[in-house]
Amino acid sequence: MDQNNEETIKSLMSLGLSEQKAKETLKNVGVTKTLLSILNEVRAVKLPEGAGSLLYQLGTKIKPQISHHLPLLVKYVATNKLDSTLRVDKAIEFALSNIKNINTNKLEEFCGVGIVVTPEEIEKAVEKHISVNKNELLEKRYRFNTGPLMQKVRVELLWADGKAVKNEIDLQVFDLLGPKTEADLAPVQKIDKKLAKPAKVDTKTKPDVQKNNKTEQSDQGLTITDVMKKVNFHAPGENFKTDGYVVTDNTHQLLQEHLKITGKQVRTRFPPEPNGILHIGHAKAININFGYAAANNGVCFLRYDDTNPEKEEEKFFTGIKDMVEWLGYSPYKITHSSDYFDQLYKWAKELIKNGLAYVCHQTADEMKGFNPQPSPWRERPIEESLQLFEDMKNGKIDEGSATLRMKITLEEGKLDPVAYRVRFTPHHRTGDKWCIYPTYDYTHCLCDSIENITHSLCTKEFQSRRSSYYWLCNALNIYCPVQWEYGRLNINYTVVSKRKIAKLIDEGIVKDWDDPRLFTLTALRRRGFPAEAINNFCAQLGVTGAQSTVDPSMLEAYVRDYLNNTAPRRMVVLEPLKITIENFPGDRPLKISVPNFPNKPELGNHTVRFDRTIYIEKNDFMEVGDKGYRRLTKSQPVGIRHSGFILEVTDIKKDKSLVTELVCSCLEVDKATSKPKAFIHWVSDPQEIQVRLYSSLFKHKNPEDANEVPGGFITDCNLDSLKIITSFADKNLKAAKVYEKFQFERNGFFSVDPDTSSNKLVFNQTVGLKEDAGK
């Protein structure tokens, strides 16, 4: 350790920190700098007892936007006017609400400076609350939780010393109950969790849903609303209290005007680019943006970021809206960045006039990377840039020959991001009006400001744009929202890049954006993933800054849990083997009642036909069973579900070595000398259906990793990821509608595909079952 660090550690320890705590603090450069500044303010000052820890608290909690108030707050601690952690917190809160100037009289009033709570006042307040809870105290004795009691006293006596309140409560409880008895000291008897387990809730009943919000699934644990209610974002109008927010002389006035428009309502937005279909990562973004608004009685805009007309198609606009609504959300308002093109253009000219933007002729390649050469046109005369920008707008400058750039350096070191570029492409909404289109860096924050967004929620990779976001709003002297970042969601064994999905489609590896092997939302819907399950999955991920990378099996688990409670059972034989029952009981087929949900008989039944000819799965028969094989063999009978019968093989018909048919005898289960080891599903008088079985599209966990897949993601594709089979289903499925979901007994969950027609039923495999079908 160098000498400077040793001296810094000693200085930090003078605040009462241990050596270990001082070393840990040293790792945080910002906090260390603030604490050294505080120590400089109190050098040669004799501090009151406990002031060191309060100064440390002040140094670790103070925000950059009120750092100019630090000397005043340090003085108040050093003179014992801020003599508790509560008063220091209150002082910081007051400073954040009075960034420009602090009225010391109001500060002292807000922080209770000089207010002394006497022991008599504490005694009286504790006595009052003990009296209210006396009966419960006598019943529970020392197992009574005094925490809430202490909170009530602290609310009543805001500036009372916490230790003094705790001591008084302990004393009065002792006076009431006397010394602890053996019963008080005995360990609490543990409750048998199995016995205490509540009865299962009927999850078939749909919960009440507000605003078409399907996320409120009571049987799925935490909802996105629960999660977002606990998120510690700023209150509307308190933007200046957030880390990194830039405060100007006009901030207070702009915030007041903003609050008049919004009525202090939370406003968020979901701003997708309409150049592709939404994927599973967008589901998290949709849930966070719409979920936070809903949890705080706010509103969420759906804003299409339509600033790149070359790649935008109507099907993407429609698809995005459909997916937002499919997930259960209704936008407060649907807007487009192009709605504001005229205003954005005016603001761009204002930036040029203020010397904050210029027309540049560097090529895209020359601007690439983190250390590009500064533009030789950065100090171009304002009038010249204004004229060139007008020429760009009027189509007098070729594509790629000029851009408008802003004079700012991003956190990542990128110099002067582009605000406008020339594109001779008609726009789907504005036609041929524009030959220039704004970039994300320029458009995003300004549209947020126009729509008075309170919380601009985005993924972590946009953190490096936060400085330009705040800079641009402040440069134009307009309301500045707060940008909050959260970790993006990634899924293994897939790609979600629009460009890469388009490549898969072009190569014929997948059919379209909704191919069930993809993780676009349209693909997941087609495969049969319920929107509610996706929302529940997103809720469990929470809202943190950490990037989430999960296996598809985690999402599938939520799908399986949801469908287990909502998908009715049907018998379908995927790979049929014919059985003729030689001693079928009766001359006519039997009608058998089969429950839709075996564990919930109250949810009804459907009737199936049981006849002399039935079909079972090929793998439910082996001539000679392996060890542990429990289904049908030449010497081992098997039960057939729901029928009350057992089958025994009497003859095996073959085409060469291939078994083509079994002849069996049947016996009622009740008359058998021993119960069969397994019961299998079957169909009789079936209808043909097409079933599409899916496995992972990629062989490696990260197909985009050049180390794992040197040949590129296309070479990693699993060419056997789709298997199409003809299966036999019970005729009850004939009326099934597109996207309707079923559990095929012992096989898994399946959903009706949109390719279904009046004479052809098509099912997609959604997920398998937890249970081993071989039982």
C-alpha positions in Angstrom: 0.0 0.0 0.0 1.4 3.4 -1.0 1.9 6.2 1.5 -1.0 8.3 0.2 -3.4 5.4 0.8 -2.1 4.9 4.3 -2.6 8.5 5.1 -6.1 8.5 3.7 -7.0 5.4 5.8 -5.7 7.1 8.9 -7.8 10.2 8.1 -10.9 8.0 7.6 -10.3 6.2 10.8 -10.4 9.6 12.6 -14.1 9.6 11.9 -14.4 6.5 14.0 -14.1 3.9 11.3 -12.3 0.6 11.9 -9.2 0.0 9.7 -11.1 -2.6 7.7 -14.1 -0.3 7.1 -11.7 2.5 6.1 -10.0 0.2 3.6 -13.4 -0.8 2.1 -14.4 2.9 1.9 -11.2 3.7 0.1 -12.3 1.5 -2.8 -15.2 4.0 -3.5 -13.4 6.9 -5.1 -16.4 9.3 -5.0 -17.2 8.7 -1.3 -13.6 8.9 -0.3 -13.3 12.3 -2.1 -16.4 13.6 -0.2 -15.2 12.3 3.2 -11.8 14.0 2.7 -13.5 17.2 1.8 -15.5 16.9 5.0 -12.4 16.3 7.0 -10.8 19.3 5.5 -13.8 21.4 6.7 -13.4 20.2 10.3 -9.6 20.3 10.6 -8.6 21.7 14.0 -12.2 21.5 15.2 -13.0 19.5 18.3 -15.9 17.4 17.4 -18.7 16.5 19.8 -19.0 12.8 20.8 -20.5 10.7 18.0 -20.1 13.4 15.3 -17.6 11.3 13.4 -20.1 8.7 12.5 -22.7 11.3 11.6 -20.1 13.0 9.3 -19.5 9.6 7.7 -23.2 9.2 7.2 -23.4 12.6 5.6 -20.5 11.8 3.3 -22.0 8.5 2.1 -25.5 9.8 1.6 -25.1 13.2 0.1 -26.0 13.6 -3.6 -23.8 15.4 -6.2 -26.4 18.0 -6.9 -26.3 19.3 -3.3 -22.5 19.0 -2.8 -22.2 22.8 -2.7 -24.3 22.7 0.5 -21.8 20.3 2.2 -19.8 22.9 4.2 -23.1 24.2 5.8 -24.3 20.7 6.7 -20.8 19.8 8.1 -20.9 22.9 10.2 -24.3 21.9 11.7 -22.9 18.4 12.6 -19.7 19.9 14.1 -21.7 22.3 16.2 -24.0 19.5 17.4 -27.1 21.0 15.8 -27.4 17.8 13.7 -26.9 15.3 16.5 -28.6 12.2 15.3 -28.9 10.0 12.2 -32.5 11.1 11.8 -31.5 14.8 11.8 -28.7 14.2 9.3 -31.2 12.4 7.0 -33.7 15.2 7.3 -31.0 17.8 6.5 -30.1 16.0 3.3 -33.8 15.7 2.4 -34.2 19.5 3.0 -31.2 20.3 0.9 -32.5 18.2 -2.0 -35.7 20.2 -1.9 -33.8 23.5 -1.8 -30.9 23.0 -4.2 -30.2 26.7 -5.0 -30.4 28.3 -1.6 -31.0 27.1 1.9 -32.9 29.2 4.4 -31.1 28.2 7.7 -34.2 29.0 9.8 -36.4 26.7 7.8 -33.6 24.1 7.8 -33.4 24.1 11.6 -37.2 23.9 11.9 -37.3 21.0 9.4 -34.6 19.1 11.3 -35.9 19.8 14.8 -32.7 21.6 15.8 -32.9 22.5 19.5 -35.9 20.4 20.2 -35.3 18.3 23.3 -37.6 15.4 24.2 -37.5 15.0 28.0 -37.5 11.6 29.8 -40.9 12.5 31.2 -42.3 12.9 27.7 -40.9 9.6 26.7 -42.2 7.9 29.8 -45.7 9.3 29.3 -45.9 8.3 25.6 -44.6 4.7 26.3 -47.1 4.4 29.2 -50.0 5.3 26.8 -49.1 2.7 24.2 -48.3 0.0 26.8 -51.8 0.6 28.2 -53.4 0.2 24.8 -51.6 -3.2 24.3 -51.8 -4.3 27.9 -54.1 -7.4 27.4 -52.0 -8.7 24.5 -48.8 -8.1 26.5 -50.2 -10.1 29.5 -51.2 -12.9 27.1 -48.0 -13.1 25.1 -45.7 -11.9 27.8 -42.1 -11.6 26.5 -43.0 -13.0 23.2 -44.9 -9.8 22.4 -43.2 -7.9 19.6 -42.3 -4.4 20.9 -41.0 -3.2 17.6 -44.3 -1.7 16.3 -44.8 -0.2 19.8 -41.4 1.6 19.5 -42.4 2.8 16.0 -45.6 4.4 17.3 -43.7 6.2 20.0 -41.1 7.5 17.5 -43.9 8.8 15.3 -45.4 10.7 18.2 -42.0 11.9 19.5 -40.1 12.4 16.2 -37.0 13.8 17.8 -36.8 11.4 20.8 -33.6 9.4 21.2 -34.1 5.9 20.0 -32.1 4.3 22.7 -34.0 6.2 25.4 -37.3 5.0 23.9 -36.2 1.4 23.8 -34.9 1.5 27.4 -38.2 3.0 28.6 -40.3 0.3 26.8 -38.1 -2.5 28.3 -38.5 -0.9 31.8 -42.3 -0.6 31.6 -42.7 -4.1 30.2 -40.6 -5.5 33.0 -42.7 -3.5 35.6 -45.9 -5.0 34.0 -44.8 -8.6 33.6 -42.1 -9.1 36.2 -39.0 -11.3 35.8 -39.0 -13.9 33.0 -40.4 -17.3 34.0 -39.3 -20.7 32.8 -42.2 -20.7 30.3 -40.9 -17.4 28.9 -37.5 -18.8 28.4 -38.7 -22.1 26.8 -38.1 -22.4 23.1 -41.1 -21.7 20.9 -42.7 -25.0 19.7 -42.2 -25.4 15.9 -45.3 -25.9 13.8 -45.3 -28.8 11.4 -45.3 -27.1 8.1 -46.9 -30.1 6.4 -49.8 -30.1 8.8 -50.2 -26.3 8.5 -50.1 -26.3 4.7 -53.2 -24.5 3.4 -55.7 -26.3 1.2 -55.1 -25.9 -2.5 -56.9 -23.0 -4.1 -59.1 -23.5 -7.1 -56.9 -21.7 -9.6 -59.4 -22.2 -12.5 -61.4 -19.3 -11.2 -60.1 -16.2 -12.9 -59.1 -13.4 -10.7 -60.4 -9.9 -11.1 -58.3 -8.0 -13.5 -58.1 -4.2 -14.0 -57.4 -2.6 -17.3 -57.1 -6.0 -19.1 -54.0 -6.7 -16.9 -53.5 -10.5 -16.9 -50.5 -10.4 -14.5 -52.6 -10.8 -11.4 -52.3 -14.6 -11.1 -52.8 -15.4 -7.4 -51.5 -18.9 -7.7 -48.2 -17.9 -9.4 -46.6 -16.1 -6.4 -45.2 -12.6 -6.9 -46.8 -10.5 -9.6 -45.2 -7.6 -11.5 -47.4 -5.2 -9.6 -46.0 -6.6 -6.3 -42.5 -6.1 -7.6 -42.9 -2.6 -8.9 -44.6 -1.4 -5.7 -41.3 -2.1 -3.9 -39.0 -0.4 -6.4 -37.4 2.6 -4.9 -37.7 5.1 -7.8 -38.2 8.9 -7.3 -41.6 10.5 -6.8 -42.9 12.6 -9.7 -41.4 16.1 -9.4 -38.5 14.9 -7.3 -36.2 14.3 -10.2 -33.5 16.4 -8.6 -33.1 13.9 -5.8 -31.8 11.2 -8.0 -28.1 10.3 -8.6 -26.5 12.1 -11.5 -29.5 14.4 -12.3 -28.3 17.7 -13.6 -29.9 20.7 -12.0 -30.0 24.1 -13.7 -31.3 27.5 -12.7 -34.6 26.6 -14.5 -35.1 23.1 -13.1 -37.5 24.1 -10.3 -39.7 26.1 -12.6 -39.7 23.4 -15.3 -40.6 20.7 -12.7 -43.5 22.8 -11.4 -44.9 23.3 -15.0 -44.5 19.5 -15.5 -46.4 18.7 -12.4 -49.3 21.0 -13.4 -49.6 19.1 -16.7 -49.4 15.6 -15.1 -51.1 16.2 -11.8 -48.2 14.4 -10.1 -49.1 11.2 -12.0 -46.5 8.6 -12.9 -45.9 8.4 -16.6 -43.8 5.8 -18.3 -43.4 4.7 -21.9 -42.5 1.6 -23.9 -40.6 2.8 -27.0 -39.8 -0.1 -29.4 -38.4 0.3 -32.9 -41.0 -1.0 -35.5 -38.3 -2.9 -37.5 -38.8 -6.3 -36.1 -41.0 -8.5 -33.8 -40.7 -8.2 -30.0 -38.8 -10.9 -28.2 -38.7 -12.3 -24.6 -36.4 -9.5 -23.5 -39.1 -7.0 -24.6 -41.6 -8.8 -22.4 -39.5 -7.8 -19.4 -39.4 -4.2 -20.6 -43.2 -4.2 -21.2 -43.8 -5.6 -17.7 -41.5 -3.1 -16.1 -42.8 0.0 -17.9 -46.5 -0.8 -17.8 -46.2 -2.6 -14.5 -44.6 0.4 -12.7 -47.3 2.8 -14.1 -50.0 0.4 -13.0 -48.5 -0.1 -9.5 -48.5 3.6 -9.0 -51.9 4.5 -10.6 -50.0 6.0 -13.5 -50.1 5.7 -17.3 -47.8 4.2 -19.9 -47.4 5.3 -23.5 -46.7 3.0 -26.4 -44.4 5.1 -28.5 -43.1 3.7 -31.8 -39.5 4.9 -32.4 -40.1 5.3 -36.1 -36.9 7.2 -37.1 -35.5 4.6 -39.5 -38.0 4.2 -42.4 -35.7 1.9 -44.4 -36.4 -1.0 -42.0 -39.9 -0.2 -40.8 -42.9 -2.3 -42.0 -46.6 -2.1 -41.2 -46.6 -5.7 -39.9 -44.1 -4.7 -37.2 -46.3 -1.8 -36.0 -49.3 -4.1 -35.8 -47.3 -7.0 -34.3 -45.9 -4.8 -31.5 -49.3 -3.5 -30.5 -50.8 -7.0 -30.6 -48.0 -8.3 -28.3 -48.4 -5.5 -25.7 -52.2 -6.2 -25.6 -51.6 -10.0 -25.6 -49.5 -9.6 -22.4 -52.5 -7.9 -20.9 -51.6 -4.2 -21.1 -53.6 -1.3 -22.6 -51.5 1.8 -23.6 -52.7 5.1 -22.3 -51.9 6.6 -25.7 -50.2 5.3 -28.9 -47.7 7.8 -30.2 -44.8 7.9 -32.8 -41.5 9.7 -32.7 -42.5 11.0 -36.1 -45.4 12.9 -34.4 -42.8 15.3 -33.2 -40.5 15.6 -36.2 -41.3 19.3 -36.7 -40.5 20.2 -33.1 -37.4 18.1 -33.2 -36.2 19.9 -36.3 -36.8 23.3 -34.6 -34.8 22.2 -31.5 -31.9 21.0 -33.7 -31.7 24.5 -35.3 -31.8 26.0 -31.8 -28.8 23.8 -30.8 -26.9 25.0 -33.9 -27.7 28.7 -33.1 -26.4 28.2 -29.5 -23.2 26.7 -30.8 -24.0 23.2 -29.4 -24.4 21.4 -32.7 -22.7 21.5 -36.1 -22.8 19.9 -39.6 -20.0 17.4 -40.1 -18.7 15.6 -43.2 -16.9 12.7 -41.5 -18.0 9.3 -42.8 -19.5 6.7 -40.6 -16.3 4.7 -40.7 -14.3 7.7 -39.6 -16.6 8.2 -36.6 -16.5 4.6 -35.5 -14.6 3.3 -32.4 -13.8 4.9 -29.1 -10.9 7.1 -30.2 -11.9 8.6 -33.6 -10.3 11.8 -34.8 -12.1 14.9 -33.7 -14.2 16.4 -36.4 -12.4 19.2 -38.4 -15.8 20.9 -38.7 -16.5 21.1 -35.0 -15.9 24.9 -34.9 -17.7 25.6 -38.1 -19.5 29.0 -38.2 -23.0 28.8 -36.9 -24.6 30.4 -40.0 -22.7 27.9 -42.2 -24.0 24.9 -40.2 -27.6 26.4 -40.3 -27.5 26.7 -44.1 -26.0 23.2 -44.5 -28.6 21.7 -42.2 -31.3 23.4 -44.3 -29.7 21.9 -47.4 -29.7 18.4 -45.8 -33.4 18.8 -45.1 -34.1 19.9 -48.6 -32.3 17.0 -50.2 -29.4 19.0 -51.6 -26.7 16.9 -49.9 -26.2 13.2 -50.6 -26.7 10.4 -48.2 -23.6 9.8 -46.1 -22.1 13.2 -47.0 -23.2 15.1 -43.9 -24.6 14.6 -40.4 -25.6 17.0 -37.7 -23.6 16.3 -34.5 -24.0 17.4 -30.9 -21.1 18.8 -29.0 -20.9 16.4 -26.1 -18.8 13.5 -25.0 -20.7 10.4 -23.7 -19.7 8.4 -20.6 -18.2 5.7 -22.8 -15.9 8.3 -24.4 -17.8 8.6 -27.7 -17.4 12.1 -29.1 -20.2 14.3 -30.5 -23.0 11.7 -31.2 -25.0 12.2 -34.4 -28.4 13.9 -34.1 -29.5 13.8 -37.8 -28.5 11.9 -40.9 -29.6 12.2 -44.6 -31.9 9.4 -45.8 -33.8 9.6 -49.2 -36.4 7.2 -48.0 -40.1 7.9 -47.8 -41.6 7.6 -44.3 -44.7 5.5 -43.7 -46.4 8.5 -41.9 -44.8 11.6 -43.2 -44.3 10.5 -46.8 -41.6 12.5 -48.7 -41.6 15.5 -46.4 -38.2 14.7 -44.8 -34.8 13.9 -46.3 -33.3 13.8 -42.8 -34.2 11.6 -39.9 -33.1 12.0 -36.2 -31.2 9.4 -34.3 -32.1 7.6 -31.1 -29.5 9.6 -29.1 -31.3 12.8 -30.2 -34.9 11.7 -30.3 -35.4 9.6 -27.3 -35.0 12.1 -24.5 -36.8 14.9 -26.3 -39.9 12.7 -27.0 -39.8 11.7 -23.3 -39.8 15.4 -22.4 -42.7 16.3 -24.8 -44.8 13.5 -23.3 -43.9 14.6 -19.8 -42.5 11.1 -18.9 -41.6 10.9 -15.3 -39.6 7.6 -15.4 -37.6 6.8 -18.5 -37.0 3.1 -17.8 -34.4 1.4 -20.1 -31.9 -1.5 -20.1 -28.4 -1.1 -18.7 -26.6 -0.6 -22.0 -28.3 2.8 -22.3 -26.6 4.0 -19.1 -23.8 5.4 -21.2 -26.4 7.7 -22.9 -27.7 9.1 -19.7 -25.3 12.1 -19.8 -26.4 13.1 -23.3 -30.0 12.6 -22.2 -29.7 15.1 -19.4 -27.4 17.4 -21.4 -29.8 17.7 -24.4 -32.9 18.5 -22.3 -31.0 21.1 -20.3 -29.3 22.6 -23.4 -32.8 23.2 -24.8 -34.1 24.4 -21.5 -37.0 21.9 -21.4 -38.3 19.5 -18.8 -35.9 16.7 -18.1 -37.2 13.3 -17.1 -35.1 10.8 -15.1 -33.5 7.8 -16.8 -33.4 4.6 -14.7 -31.6 1.5 -16.0 -32.2 -2.2 -15.2 -30.5 -5.3 -16.3 -31.6 -6.8 -19.7 -32.9 -10.4 -20.0 -31.0 -12.9 -22.1 -32.0 -16.5 -22.8 -29.5 -19.3 -23.6 -29.7 -21.5 -26.7 -31.3 -18.8 -28.9 -30.7 -15.5 -30.7 -33.0 -12.4 -30.4 -31.1 -10.0 -32.7 -33.5 -8.8 -35.4 -30.7 -9.0 -38.0 -29.9 -12.6 -37.0 -33.5 -13.7 -36.9 -33.9 -12.2 -40.4 -30.9 -14.2 -41.5 -32.4 -17.5 -40.1 -35.6 -16.7 -42.1 -33.6 -15.9 -45.3 -31.6 -19.1 -45.0 -34.9 -21.1 -44.6 -33.9 -22.4 -41.2 -37.0 -21.0 -39.6 -40.2 -20.1 -41.5 -40.9 -16.6 -40.1 -40.8 -14.4 -37.1 -43.4 -16.5 -35.3 -41.6 -19.9 -35.9 -42.2 -21.7 -32.5 -38.5 -22.4 -32.2 -37.7 -18.7 -31.8 -38.1 -16.6 -28.6 -40.0 -13.8 -30.3 -43.3 -13.1 -28.5 -45.3 -14.1 -31.5 -43.4 -17.4 -31.7 -43.9 -18.1 -28.0 -47.7 -17.4 -28.4 -47.8 -19.7 -31.3 -46.0 -22.4 -29.4 -48.6 -22.1 -26.7 -46.8 -20.1 -24.0 -49.6 -18.3 -22.0 -49.1 -14.5 -21.6 -49.7 -14.9 -17.9 -46.9 -17.4 -17.5 -44.5 -15.0 -19.3 -45.5 -12.2 -17.0 -45.0 -14.3 -13.9 -41.6 -15.3 -15.2 -40.7 -11.6 -15.6 -42.0 -10.8 -12.2 -39.7 -13.4 -10.5 -36.7 -11.9 -12.2 -37.3 -8.6 -10.4 -35.8 -5.2 -11.3 -32.1 -5.1 -10.7 -29.1 -3.7 -12.5 -27.7 -7.1 -13.0 -28.1 -8.7 -16.5 -30.1 -12.0 -16.3 -29.1 -14.9 -18.5 -31.3 -17.9 -17.9 -31.9 -21.3 -19.6 -35.2 -21.8 -21.5 -36.1 -24.4 -18.8 -36.7 -21.7 -16.3 -39.3 -20.0 -18.5 -40.8 -23.4 -19.4 -41.3 -24.2 -15.7 -43.6 -21.2 -15.3 -45.4 -22.2 -18.5 -45.9 -25.7 -17.1 -47.1 -24.5 -13.7 -49.6 -22.2 -15.3 -50.9 -24.8 -17.9 -51.2 -27.5 -15.2 -54.0 -25.4 -13.7 -55.6 -24.2 -16.9 -55.2 -26.7 -19.7 -57.9 -29.5 -19.8 -56.7 -33.1 -20.3 -57.3 -35.0 -23.5 -56.0 -38.4 -24.7 -53.8 -38.3 -27.8 -51.6 -41.0 -29.1 -48.5 -39.4 -30.8 -47.1 -42.6 -32.4 -50.0 -45.1 -32.7 -49.9 -48.8 -32.3 -53.2 -50.7 -33.1 -54.7 -53.1 -30.6 -57.7 -55.4 -31.2 -59.5 -56.5 -28.1 -60.7 -60.1 -28.9 -63.1 -60.4 -25.9 -64.4 -56.8 -26.0 -67.3 -56.7 -23.5 -70.4 -56.1 -25.6 -71.6 -55.6 -29.1 -71.5 -51.8 -29.0 -68.9 -49.2 -28.1 -68.8 -48.0 -24.5 -69.1 -44.4 -23.5 -66.6 -43.5 -20.8 -66.6 -40.2 -18.8 -63.1 -38.7 -18.5 -62.4 -35.8 -16.1 -61.1 -32.5 -17.7 -58.9 -32.0 -14.6 -58.4 -35.3 -12.6 -57.6 -33.3 -9.4 -60.6 -31.0 -9.8 -63.7 -33.1 -10.7 -65.9 -30.0 -10.2 -64.4 -28.6 -13.5 -66.4 -31.2 -15.5 -65.9 -34.2 -17.8 -65.9 -35.2 -21.4 -67.0 -38.4 -23.0 -64.8 -40.7 -25.0 -65.6 -43.8 -27.0 -64.1 -47.2 -26.0 -64.4 -49.8 -28.7 -63.0 -53.2 -29.9 -60.1 -51.3 -31.7 -58.0 -48.9 -29.8 -54.6 -47.3 -30.3 -51.7 -46.9 -27.8 -48.3 -45.3 -28.0 -45.7 -47.5 -29.7 -43.3 -47.1 -26.8 -45.9 -48.3 -24.4 -45.3 -51.9 -25.7 -42.1 -54.0 -25.6 -42.1 -57.7 -26.4 -39.6 -58.3 -23.6 -39.5 -55.4 -21.1 -36.3 -54.0 -19.8 -35.7 -54.0 -16.0 -38.0 -51.5 -14.5 -40.3 -51.3 -17.6 -43.8 -51.2 -16.2 -46.0 -51.1 -19.3 -47.3 -53.7 -21.7 -45.2 -56.7 -22.6 -45.9 -60.3 -23.8 -46.0 -61.4 -20.2 -47.0 -58.1 -18.4 -50.5 -56.7 -18.4 -51.2 -53.0 -18.3 -54.2 -50.9 -17.3 -55.9 -48.6 -19.7 -56.8 -45.3 -18.2 -60.3 -44.3 -17.2 -61.8 -47.5 -18.7 -61.6 -49.9 -15.7 -59.9 -52.6 -17.8 -56.6 -54.4 -18.0 -55.1 -55.6 -21.3 -53.1 -58.8 -21.7 -51.3 -59.6 -25.0 -52.5 -62.8 -26.7 -50.9 -62.3 -30.2 -48.4 -60.0 -31.9 -48.7 -59.2 -35.6 -45.6 -58.1 -37.5 -44.4 -56.9 -40.9 -41.0 -58.5 -40.9 -39.5 -57.4 -37.5 -41.9 -54.4 -37.1 -44.8 -54.8 -34.8 -47.9 -53.6 -36.6 -50.8 -54.8 -34.3 -51.4 -56.4 -31.0 -54.3 -58.7 -30.2 -55.2 -58.5 -26.5 -57.8 -59.8 -24.1 -59.3 -57.5 -21.5 -60.3 -58.0 -17.9 -62.0 -55.7 -15.4 -59.5 -54.2 -13.0 -61.6 -55.3 -10.0 -61.5 -58.9 -11.1 -57.7 -59.1 -11.6 -55.7 -61.0 -9.1 -53.1 -58.2 -8.9 -53.2 -54.6 -9.9 -51.2 -53.6 -13.1 -47.9 -51.8 -12.6 -49.0 -48.9 -14.9 -52.0 -47.4 -16.6 -51.5 -46.0 -20.1 -53.6 -43.6 -22.3 -55.3 -44.7 -25.5 -57.8 -43.6 -28.2 -60.6 -45.3 -30.0 -62.3 -44.2 -33.2 -59.8 -41.4 -33.4 -59.3 -38.4 -35.7 -55.9 -37.7 -37.4 -54.0 -34.6 -36.3 -50.7 -33.2 -37.2 -48.3 -32.7 -34.2 -45.1 -30.6 -34.4 -42.5 -31.5 -31.8 -39.7 -29.1 -31.0 -36.2 -29.2 -29.6 -33.6 -26.5 -29.1 -32.8 -24.6 -32.3 -29.2 -24.3 -31.3 -26.7 -26.8 -30.0 -24.6 -24.5 -27.8 -25.7 -22.4 -24.9 -24.4 -19.2 -26.6 -24.5 -19.6 -30.4 -23.2 -16.1 -30.8 -20.0 -16.8 -28.9 -17.1 -17.1 -31.4 -15.2 -19.3 -28.9 -18.1 -21.8 -28.6 -19.1 -21.5 -32.2 -16.2 -20.4 -34.4 -18.2 -20.8 -37.6 -21.0 -18.4 -36.6 -24.5 -18.9 -35.2 -25.9 -20.3 -38.5 -23.5 -23.3 -38.3 -24.8 -24.1 -34.8 -28.4 -24.7 -35.9 -29.9 -28.0 -34.9 -31.4 -29.3 -38.2 -33.5 -31.8 -36.3 -35.2 -29.1 -34.1 -38.6 -29.7 -35.7 -40.3 -33.1 -36.1 -43.7 -33.4 -37.7 -45.8 -36.5 -37.0 -49.3 -37.7 -37.7 -51.1 -38.7 -34.5 -54.4 -40.0 -33.4 -56.6 -37.9 -31.1 -59.9 -38.3 -29.4 -62.7 -36.6 -31.4 -63.4 -34.3 -28.5 -60.6 -32.1 -30.0 -62.4 -31.5 -33.2 -63.9 -28.2 -32.1 -60.5 -26.9 -30.7 -59.8 -23.3 -31.6 -56.5 -21.6 -32.6 -54.2 -21.0 -29.5 -56.4 -23.2 -27.3 -54.2 -25.3 -25.0 -54.5 -28.9 -23.8 -52.6 -31.4 -21.8 -52.2 -34.5 -23.8 -52.2 -37.1 -21.0 -48.7 -38.4 -20.3 -47.2 -36.5 -23.3 -47.1 -32.8 -22.3 -48.9 -29.6 -23.1 -49.9 -28.7 -26.7 -51.5 -25.7 -28.4 -53.6 -25.4 -31.6 -51.5 -23.9 -34.4 -52.9 -21.1 -36.7 -52.2 -23.5 -39.7 -55.3 -25.4 -38.5 -58.2 -25.6 -41.0 -61.6 -27.2 -41.0 -60.2 -30.5 -42.3 -56.8 -30.4 -40.6 -56.0 -30.0 -36.9 -52.4 -28.9 -36.2 -50.9 -28.9 -32.7 -47.6 -27.5 -31.4 -45.8 -29.1 -28.5 -45.5 -26.4 -25.8 -43.6 -28.0 -23.0 -43.3 -31.5 -21.6 -44.6 -32.9 -18.3 -42.6 -33.1 -15.1 -43.5 -36.7 -14.7 -41.8 -39.6 -16.4 -44.2 -40.8 -19.1 -42.7 -44.3 -18.7 -44.3 -44.9 -15.4 
